[in-house]
Amino acid sequence: MKKVIATALILTLLFFLIPLILPGPDRVDEGKGTGEPGESEGSYQGDWKELAGDQTLRVLLNGEVREMPINEYIWGVTAAEMPASFELEALKAQAVAARTYALRRAAVPNQNHPDADVCGDYTCCQAYISPEQAAANWGDNAEVYTAKITRAVADTGLEVIRYQGALIDAVFHSSSAGSTQDAVAVWGSSVPYLVSVNSPEGEEVPNFHSQVSLSAEEFRSAFLAAHAQANLGDDPKWWIGETVRNESGSVEQINIGGVLLRGSDVRSLYKLRSANFTVEAKGDQIVFQVAGYGHGVGMSQYGANTMATQGKGYRDILSWYYTGVTIETYTGR
Ligand SMILES: [Zn+2]
């Protein structure tokens, strides 16, 4: 009998230790439930179908409103928003951020879908993928990744992030270049918990550096379509004026053809991966060199993963990226 208990103890210990001693994740680019096959991730247990709870959300998916237990929905968001190959603690941080974001959204009727609290469109709410679709994308890793996401969601219970008692706007992005952005630099209004902090990810992020080249004519016509008053003469080398950067190297303000723009405006106009860019005229080309990916505000997903590989837990990660917050179990708005 003692032997049986000892064996059970060792197995239990192994269950918790294996994830800790495994090497870091494969770096998956912009994974939307597409973790790469062939990895060994240790064993995770749990069935997403057991993530039921009293708390439900009305979720608009494929034109239909479904009433879902909140953590079943959060499973689909976590799987869609972060590669399942990432560290467990990073996935937990993502789950808590996604839960917070959803519950805050649910508190205010959404004009895009008044009958649903949230939807599965990432441009409106957060991305969502069903367990079946995620498993199909994961291939050979389906079983391990399904259980891993389940554990990330289940282990964080109904935890949410609050600032001075209120649910925070838990925005996140893929990767930063050196540090995250203050909300005021990107959206024009400051938020006390969305201030710039150092972020540890770097060259290990796929496509950390990217380049966008346009012909001068393409650049000019796209610019004039948005800013007809701009003065873009014949020689492209005079188009780009003074650029003001913040400490992390992101463009705060840039003068193009006499028009003052925020870096984030230029980012969306030319579909750059971030507002951390340099731009110059090279002959008949306008060339952007870009670092990082995303708006840069709030939690960096790759940064979270790097912190997790350094031994940080999900609470450390969330408290790092969202300044001055508390993490507590949700008991109502
Ligand atoms: Zn929505």
Residues whose N, C-alpha, C, O or C-beta is under 5 A from the ligand:
A	BS01	ZN	V118 C119 D121 C124 C125
